[in-house]
Amino acid sequence: MKRILLAAIVVSAIGFHASAQTSAGLGKKILDLEKQRITAMVKKDIATLDALLADDMSYTHSGGTTDTKASFIKLIKERGRYLGVDYSNTQVITSGANAVIVRGIAQIRLENTPAYPVIFVDVWVLRDGAWKMVAWQATRVQSERPTQ
């Protein structure tokens, strides 16, 4: 009985270690996909955006407007002004093997606009063997709180 209990503990510990390694590897993979997405936005690489974004994606900008995949791609293609998006304080949270949440602060850099920070949440899901971004939600960070 003691051997069975010891074996169960060892298998459980190995499984936990493998799971932690898998989560770390998955987090890195998603952050790499985020870099690809941002580069595609800057370069107006529509094919890459089309591949990375889910058909049912919802992209809510820090100004309060929301785009679908089709309207976001059209926006990038016709009026894309992104110079870059720089992340900080980023956390990657895995939710099982098929969903990942990325959250943190992003510095948005646009043409003819001073850079500004947003707090963001980004959701990726695994569909048919490919990771797709299904949601982006950003809120502009106020530089100072108004006095009341």
N, CA, C and O of each residue as an XYZ file, in Angstrom:
592
protein
N       0.822     -1.191      0.000
C       0.000      0.000      0.000
C       0.868      1.257      0.000
O       0.567      2.231     -0.691
N       1.973      1.223      0.801
C       2.851      2.373      0.864
C       3.493      2.622     -0.500
O       3.670      3.773     -0.899
N       3.843      1.548     -1.218
C       4.444      1.693     -2.545
C       3.473      2.336     -3.524
O       3.864      3.179     -4.331
N       2.227      1.945     -3.453
C       1.210      2.521     -4.342
C       1.039      4.001     -4.032
O       0.959      4.819     -4.948
N       0.982      4.352     -2.755
C       0.852      5.760     -2.355
C       2.075      6.561     -2.807
O       1.933      7.668     -3.326
N       3.273      6.005     -2.612
C       4.499      6.681     -3.032
C       4.517      6.858     -4.550
O       4.888      7.922     -5.046
N       4.122      5.833     -5.279
C       4.072      5.919     -6.746
C       3.071      6.993     -7.182
O       3.344      7.746     -8.117
N       1.938      7.068     -6.528
C       0.933      8.082     -6.869
C       1.472      9.487     -6.613
O       1.236     10.398     -7.406
N       2.196      9.662     -5.507
C       2.779     10.975     -5.201
C       3.814     11.351     -6.255
O       3.835     12.491     -6.718
N       4.666     10.413     -6.637
C       5.706     10.678     -7.647
C       5.062     11.026     -8.986
O       5.464     11.995     -9.629
N       4.069     10.249     -9.413
C       3.393     10.515    -10.685
C       2.706     11.879    -10.638
O       2.743     12.626    -11.616
N       2.083     12.203     -9.514
C       1.422     13.499     -9.367
C       2.431     14.644     -9.452
O       2.169     15.653    -10.107
N       3.572     14.496     -8.799
C       4.607     15.534     -8.829
C       5.161     15.705    -10.234
O       5.380     16.831    -10.681
N       5.387     14.612    -10.929
C       5.882     14.687    -12.314
C       4.841     15.370    -13.189
O       5.185     16.207    -14.023
N       3.574     15.020    -13.008
C       2.504     15.645    -13.783
C       2.414     17.131    -13.529
O       2.204     17.908    -14.460
N       2.573     17.546    -12.257
C       2.526     18.975    -11.932
C       3.688     19.701    -12.577
O       3.504     20.783    -13.133
N       4.895     19.123    -12.515
C       6.073     19.749    -13.118
C       5.906     19.861    -14.627
O       6.227     20.896    -15.210
N       5.409     18.806    -15.263
C       5.188     18.837    -16.717
C       4.130     19.871    -17.070
O       4.246     20.561    -18.083
N       3.094     19.981    -16.234
C       2.044     20.970    -16.485
C       2.588     22.383    -16.383
O       2.243     23.236    -17.201
N       3.435     22.648    -15.392
C       4.029     23.981    -15.236
C       4.911     24.311    -16.429
O       4.901     25.440    -16.919
N       5.684     23.314    -16.904
C       6.525     23.542    -18.080
C       5.670     23.796    -19.310
O       5.995     24.663    -20.122
N       4.580     23.049    -19.456
C       3.674     23.229    -20.579
C       3.051     24.621    -20.541
O       2.952     25.283    -21.574
N       2.629     25.071    -19.356
C       2.046     26.406    -19.225
C       3.050     27.479    -19.609
O       2.704     28.431    -20.309
N       4.294     27.333    -19.155
C       5.335     28.312    -19.491
C       5.589     28.312    -20.993
O       5.723     29.374    -21.603
N       5.655     27.138    -21.583
C       5.865     27.049    -23.034
C       4.704     27.628    -23.813
O       4.900     28.285    -24.836
N       3.503     27.388    -23.336
C       2.312     27.926    -23.988
C       2.278     29.448    -23.865
O       1.930     30.142    -24.820
N       2.638     29.963    -22.697
C       2.692     31.406    -22.505
C       3.657     32.061    -23.473
O       3.347     33.102    -24.053
N       4.821     31.463    -23.652
C       5.806     31.992    -24.590
C       5.258     31.956    -26.012
O       5.432     32.908    -26.773
N       4.600     30.863    -26.367
C       4.027     30.738    -27.711
C       3.002     31.846    -27.968
O       3.005     32.462    -29.033
N       2.130     32.095    -26.994
C       1.097     33.121    -27.169
C       1.734     34.504    -27.263
O       1.310     35.317    -28.085
N       2.743     34.789    -26.438
C       3.422     36.082    -26.530
C       4.119     36.247    -27.883
O       4.183     37.353    -28.419
N       4.635     35.160    -28.427
C       5.214     35.206    -29.784
C       4.134     35.528    -30.817
O       4.371     36.304    -31.743
N       2.948     34.935    -30.662
C       1.834     35.242    -31.568
C       1.403     36.700    -31.429
O       1.044     37.344    -32.415
N       1.440     37.216    -30.196
C       1.128     38.627    -29.975
C       2.107     39.517    -30.748
O       1.696     40.491    -31.378
N       3.387     39.186    -30.699
C       4.394     39.957    -31.444
C       4.105     39.914    -32.939
O       4.215     40.926    -33.631
N       3.732     38.729    -33.434
C       3.394     38.601    -34.857
C       2.188     39.472    -35.207
O       2.164     40.121    -36.253
N       1.191     39.480    -34.327
C      -0.013     40.280    -34.575
C       0.317     41.769    -34.617
O      -0.138     42.483    -35.511
N       1.092     42.228    -33.672
C       1.455     43.646    -33.634
C       2.275     44.022    -34.867
O       2.034     45.061    -35.481
N       3.232     43.188    -35.224
C       4.032     43.440    -36.428
C       3.134     43.497    -37.652
O       3.324     44.348    -38.520
N       2.169     42.610    -37.731
C       1.226     42.605    -38.860
C       0.389     43.884    -38.878
O       0.103     44.409    -39.954
N      -0.002     44.386    -37.728
C      -0.766     45.638    -37.663
C       0.090     46.799    -38.170
O      -0.390     47.639    -38.932
N       1.343     46.847    -37.755
C       2.248     47.927    -38.160
C       2.523     47.867    -39.663
O       2.519     48.892    -40.345
N       2.760     46.660    -40.165
C       3.125     46.494    -41.582
C       1.919     46.342    -42.498
O       2.065     46.192    -43.711
N       0.726     46.380    -41.909
C      -0.510     46.170    -42.667
C      -0.474     44.826    -43.416
O      -0.861     44.727    -44.580
N      -0.001     43.815    -42.711
C       0.095     42.461    -43.247
C      -1.247     41.760    -43.016
O      -1.447     41.081    -42.008
N      -2.138     41.938    -43.955
C      -3.517     41.460    -43.820
C      -3.581     39.929    -43.758
O      -4.399     39.378    -43.021
N      -2.739     39.247    -44.514
C      -2.762     37.776    -44.514
C      -2.435     37.226    -43.128
O      -3.077     36.282    -42.667
N      -1.444     37.809    -42.467
C      -1.082     37.350    -41.125
C      -2.197     37.662    -40.137
O      -2.545     36.820    -39.309
N      -2.760     38.862    -40.217
C      -3.885     39.189    -39.329
C      -5.049     38.236    -39.544
O      -5.660     37.767    -38.583
N      -5.353     37.954    -40.787
C      -6.454     37.043    -41.097
C      -6.217     35.673    -40.470
O      -7.152     35.039    -39.981
N      -4.969     35.220    -40.485
C      -4.633     33.907    -39.925
C      -4.684     33.903    -38.395
O      -5.030     32.884    -37.796
N      -4.347     35.020    -37.759
C      -4.258     35.068    -36.306
C      -5.581     35.401    -35.612
O      -5.787     35.017    -34.461
N      -6.460     36.099    -36.291
C      -7.706     36.547    -35.666
C      -8.833     35.550    -35.909
O      -9.004     35.046    -37.019
N      -9.597     35.275    -34.860
C     -10.753     34.382    -34.987
C     -11.861     35.084    -35.767
O     -12.000     36.306    -35.701
N     -12.638     34.311    -36.497
C     -13.738     34.892    -37.278
C     -14.743     35.637    -36.396
O     -15.371     36.595    -36.846
N     -14.895     35.203    -35.147
C     -15.845     35.842    -34.233
C     -15.158     36.795    -33.244
O     -15.690     37.072    -32.169
N     -13.986     37.287    -33.613
C     -13.230     38.179    -32.742
C     -13.992     39.473    -32.446
O     -14.743     39.986    -33.276
N     -13.768     39.976    -31.232
C     -14.275     41.274    -30.818
C     -13.074     42.090    -30.354
O     -12.348     41.673    -29.452
N     -12.865     43.258    -30.974
C     -11.708     44.109    -30.659
C     -12.242     45.450    -30.166
O     -12.699     46.273    -30.958
N     -12.180     45.662    -28.854
C     -12.672     46.908    -28.278
C     -11.491     47.828    -28.006
O     -10.622     47.535    -27.185
N     -11.486     48.951    -28.722
C     -10.419     49.940    -28.620
C     -10.557     50.739    -27.333
O     -11.621     50.763    -26.715
N      -9.479     51.389    -26.939
C      -9.482     52.166    -25.695
C     -10.425     53.361    -25.756
O     -10.798     53.900    -24.714
N     -10.817     53.783    -26.950
C     -11.773     54.880    -27.097
C     -13.215     54.435    -27.012
O     -14.122     55.266    -27.060
N     -13.448     53.124    -26.886
C     -14.801     52.621    -26.704
C     -15.444     52.021    -27.938
O     -16.525     51.441    -27.838
N     -14.812     52.140    -29.108
C     -15.392     51.529    -30.304
C     -14.993     50.061    -30.370
O     -13.943     49.662    -29.865
N     -15.843     49.273    -30.996
C     -15.595     47.838    -31.115
C     -15.615     47.437    -32.572
O     -16.475     47.861    -33.344
N     -14.639     46.600    -32.936
C     -14.555     46.055    -34.286
C     -14.743     44.552    -34.274
O     -14.415     43.870    -33.303
N     -15.279     44.052    -35.379
C     -15.278     42.625    -35.658
C     -13.970     42.320    -36.379
O     -13.185     43.231    -36.644
N     -13.731     41.079    -36.691
C     -12.535     40.735    -37.457
C     -12.542     41.476    -38.790
O     -11.542     42.082    -39.174
N     -13.650     41.428    -39.480
C     -13.731     42.058    -40.809
C     -13.516     43.564    -40.725
O     -12.773     44.128    -41.528
N     -14.160     44.224    -39.760
C     -14.015     45.683    -39.675
C     -12.634     46.082    -39.171
O     -12.119     47.133    -39.551
N     -12.024     45.254    -38.318
C     -10.674     45.555    -37.833
C      -9.660     45.431    -38.973
O      -8.793     46.290    -39.133
N      -9.771     44.375    -39.751
C      -8.858     44.194    -40.885
C      -9.038     45.329    -41.882
O      -8.059     45.830    -42.436
N     -10.272     45.734    -42.112
C     -10.525     46.860    -43.024
C      -9.897     48.140    -42.470
O      -9.296     48.912    -43.217
N     -10.035     48.361    -41.176
C      -9.441     49.528    -40.527
C      -7.922     49.539    -40.711
O      -7.346     50.566    -41.071
N      -7.285     48.413    -40.467
C      -5.825     48.329    -40.613
C      -5.431     48.549    -42.070
O      -4.489     49.287    -42.361
N      -6.144     47.917    -42.966
C      -5.818     48.007    -44.396
C      -5.973     49.432    -44.931
O      -5.113     49.918    -45.667
N      -7.055     50.091    -44.566
C      -7.372     51.401    -45.142
C      -6.826     52.581    -44.344
O      -6.434     53.598    -44.918
N      -6.803     52.443    -43.025
C      -6.413     53.595    -42.217
C      -5.404     53.231    -41.132
O      -5.214     53.997    -40.187
N      -4.760     52.084    -41.254
C      -3.830     51.637    -40.217
C      -2.775     52.681    -39.911
O      -2.067     53.146    -40.804
N      -2.676     53.043    -38.651
C      -1.743     54.079    -38.231
C      -0.809     53.580    -37.144
O      -0.102     54.377    -36.529
N      -0.791     52.280    -36.895
C       0.016     51.746    -35.807
C       1.502     51.828    -36.138
O       1.937     51.426    -37.217
N       2.281     52.364    -35.174
C       3.730     52.342    -35.247
C       4.284     51.257    -34.333
O       5.408     50.790    -34.517
N       3.496     50.866    -33.359
C       3.910     49.818    -32.442
C       3.011     49.744    -31.229
O       2.225     50.650    -30.953
N       3.146     48.642    -30.511
C       2.455     48.422    -29.252
C       3.482     47.733    -28.352
O       3.954     46.636    -28.653
N       3.816     48.394    -27.251
C       4.852     47.881    -26.351
C       4.212     47.447    -25.043
O       3.533     48.234    -24.383
N       4.433     46.177    -24.669
C       3.828     45.612    -23.465
C       4.732     45.783    -22.243
O       5.958     45.794    -22.350
N       4.089     45.917    -21.080
C       4.784     45.851    -19.795
C       3.820     45.246    -18.780
O       2.611     45.190    -19.003
N       4.376     44.799    -17.672
C       3.580     44.177    -16.602
C       2.659     43.088    -17.155
O       1.529     42.928    -16.693
N       3.141     42.359    -18.124
C       2.323     41.360    -18.806
C       2.207     40.079    -17.978
O       3.190     39.572    -17.438
N       0.987     39.580    -17.897
C       0.723     38.291    -17.269
C       0.045     37.405    -18.301
O      -0.838     37.846    -19.037
N       0.472     36.152    -18.343
C      -0.151     35.169    -19.224
C      -0.788     34.115    -18.331
O      -0.115     33.487    -17.514
N      -2.088     33.931    -18.496
C      -2.838     33.001    -17.659
C      -3.426     31.918    -18.550
O      -4.245     32.198    -19.425
N      -3.008     30.689    -18.323
C      -3.565     29.591    -19.105
C      -4.822     29.088    -18.416
O      -4.895     29.005    -17.190
N      -5.799     28.757    -19.232
C      -7.049     28.216    -18.731
C      -7.271     26.893    -19.448
O      -7.894     26.840    -20.508
N      -6.763     25.850    -18.866
C      -6.794     24.554    -19.534
C      -5.796     24.541    -20.678
O      -4.848     25.326    -20.701
N      -6.016     23.653    -21.616
C      -5.097     23.527    -22.745
C      -5.556     24.329    -23.960
O      -4.837     24.409    -24.956
N      -6.753     24.927    -23.884
C      -7.327     25.548    -25.078
C      -7.629     27.038    -24.975
O      -8.196     27.608    -25.907
N      -7.267     27.683    -23.869
C      -7.547     29.112    -23.733
C      -6.436     29.789    -22.942
O      -5.920     29.242    -21.967
N      -6.082     30.990    -23.382
C      -5.039     31.767    -22.711
C      -5.493     33.217    -22.631
O      -6.012     33.775    -23.598
N      -5.290     33.812    -21.471
C      -5.583     35.230    -21.276
C      -4.255     35.956    -21.110
O      -3.391     35.520    -20.349
N      -4.101     37.053    -21.818
C      -2.936     37.911    -21.669
C      -3.458     39.239    -21.140
O      -4.428     39.788    -21.664
N      -2.813     39.749    -20.104
C      -3.231     41.045    -19.581
C      -2.001     41.827    -19.148
O      -0.952     41.261    -18.840
N      -2.163     43.148    -19.134
C      -1.050     43.993    -18.734
C      -1.281     45.423    -19.158
O      -2.417     45.884    -19.273
N      -0.180     46.117    -19.389
C      -0.216     47.499    -19.846
C       0.450     47.543    -21.212
O       1.495     46.927    -21.425
N      -0.154     48.266    -22.124
C       0.420     48.423    -23.461
C       0.564     49.909    -23.759
O      -0.339     50.701    -23.491
N       1.697     50.268    -24.309
C       1.931     51.633    -24.772
C       1.576     51.630    -26.257
O       2.248     50.976    -27.055
N       0.535     52.351    -26.625
C       0.064     52.392    -28.009
C       0.771     53.541    -28.721
O       0.752     54.681    -28.257
N       1.391     53.225    -29.849
C       2.075     54.244    -30.645
C       1.412     54.318    -32.020
O       1.426     53.352    -32.784
N       0.832     55.482    -32.321
C       0.137     55.727    -33.580
C       0.779     56.907    -34.307
O       1.393     57.775    -33.686
N       0.629     56.926    -35.615
C       1.093     58.073    -36.397
C       0.349     59.330    -35.945
O      -0.850     59.284    -35.670
N       1.058     60.435    -35.873
C       0.471     61.753    -35.580
C      -0.321     61.812    -34.275
O      -1.225     62.635    -34.137
N       0.009     60.954    -33.326
C      -0.674     60.920    -32.036
C       0.357     60.640    -30.951
O       1.174     59.731    -31.103
N       0.338     61.400    -29.862
C       1.255     61.065    -28.770
C       0.964     59.659    -28.240
O      -0.197     59.263    -28.130
N       2.009     58.915    -27.916
C       1.838     57.562    -27.371
C       1.040     57.644    -26.074
O       1.125     58.628    -25.339
N       0.264     56.596    -25.804
C      -0.541     56.575    -24.592
C      -0.654     55.147    -24.068
O      -0.644     54.195    -24.847
N      -0.764     54.998    -22.734
C      -0.869     53.661    -22.150
C      -2.320     53.206    -22.031
O      -3.233     54.007    -21.830
N      -2.500     51.899    -22.162
C      -3.796     51.273    -21.926
C      -3.581     50.051    -21.035
O      -2.512     49.441    -21.035
N      -4.602     49.719    -20.291
C      -4.658     48.434    -19.597
C      -5.439     47.527    -20.537
O      -6.492     47.912    -21.045
N      -4.927     46.324    -20.770
C      -5.591     45.468    -21.747
C      -5.795     44.053    -21.230
O      -5.112     43.588    -20.317
N      -6.754     43.393    -21.843
C      -7.004     41.961    -21.685
C      -7.176     41.415    -23.087
O      -7.905     41.980    -23.903
N      -6.510     40.327    -23.354
C      -6.492     39.706    -24.672
C      -6.760     38.215    -24.478
O      -6.176     37.608    -23.580
N      -7.609     37.620    -25.276
C      -7.965     36.211    -25.108
C      -7.649     35.443    -26.391
O      -8.030     35.854    -27.487
N      -6.948     34.325    -26.235
C      -6.605     33.427    -27.341
C      -7.214     32.060    -27.056
O      -7.236     31.614    -25.909
N      -7.711     31.393    -28.104
C      -8.237     30.033    -27.971
C      -7.637     29.147    -29.060
O      -7.276     29.611    -30.141
N      -7.545     27.883    -28.745
C      -7.052     26.899    -29.703
C      -8.251     26.339    -30.460
O      -9.144     25.732    -29.869
N      -8.259     26.549    -31.772
C      -9.352     26.059    -32.623
C      -8.777     25.336    -33.822
O      -7.965     25.882    -34.568
N      -9.208     24.108    -33.993
C      -8.757     23.296    -35.125
C      -7.244     23.294    -35.255
O      -6.706     23.369    -36.359
N      -6.561     23.207    -34.116
C      -5.112     23.100    -34.107
C      -4.359     24.414    -34.249
O      -3.129     24.409    -34.294
N      -5.064     25.540    -34.322
C      -4.396     26.837    -34.477
C      -4.873     27.795    -33.390
O      -6.056     27.807    -33.048
N      -3.956     28.602    -32.843
C      -4.312     29.608    -31.856
C      -4.870     30.832    -32.553
O      -4.280     31.335    -33.509
N      -6.005     31.307    -32.073
C      -6.694     32.467    -32.648
C      -7.004     33.470    -31.538
O      -7.394     33.083    -30.436
N      -6.830     34.745    -31.831
C      -7.220     35.779    -30.882
C      -8.717     36.003    -31.027
O      -9.200     36.292    -32.122
N      -9.456     35.872    -29.925
C     -10.910     36.035    -29.978
C     -11.381     37.345    -29.359
O     -12.494     37.793    -29.634
N     -10.536     37.973    -28.515
C     -10.980     39.211    -27.884
C      -9.809     40.085    -27.475
O      -8.761     39.598    -27.050
N     -10.011     41.374    -27.611
C      -9.103     42.412    -27.102
C      -9.979     43.481    -26.478
O     -10.959     43.924    -27.076
N      -9.622     43.887    -25.283
C     -10.337     44.949    -24.570
C      -9.293     45.855    -23.960
O      -8.452     45.397    -23.186
N      -9.329     47.134    -24.294
C      -8.355     48.085    -23.758
C      -9.071     49.260    -23.107
O     -10.124     49.702    -23.565
N      -8.476     49.750    -22.036
C      -8.975     50.932    -21.353
C      -7.815     51.901    -21.207
O      -6.764     51.552    -20.669
N      -8.013     53.113    -21.689
C      -6.953     54.113    -21.611
C      -6.689     54.464    -20.153
O      -7.616     54.651    -19.365
N      -5.410     54.550    -19.813
C      -4.998     54.896    -18.458
C      -4.992     56.408    -18.330
O      -4.378     57.112    -19.132
N      -5.676     56.892    -17.323
C      -5.700     58.329    -17.062
C      -4.375     58.708    -16.407
O      -3.912     58.027    -15.492
N      -3.765     59.801    -16.882
C      -2.488     60.210    -16.318
C      -2.646     60.696    -14.886
O      -1.766     60.484    -14.053
N      -3.747     61.337    -14.607
C      -4.016     61.804    -13.234
C      -5.484     61.577    -12.939
O      -6.337     61.664    -13.822
N      -5.756     61.289    -11.694
C      -7.155     61.152    -11.274
C      -7.720     62.549    -11.044
O      -7.074     63.390    -10.418
N      -8.913     62.792    -11.546
C      -9.514     64.093    -11.278
C      -9.819     64.258     -9.798
O     -10.186     63.295     -9.125
N      -9.670     65.455     -9.298
C     -10.002     65.715     -7.898
C     -11.504     65.890     -7.779
O     -12.159     66.418     -8.677
N     -12.028     65.444     -6.671
C     -13.473     65.520     -6.483
C     -13.841     66.447     -5.370
O     -15.024     66.625     -5.080
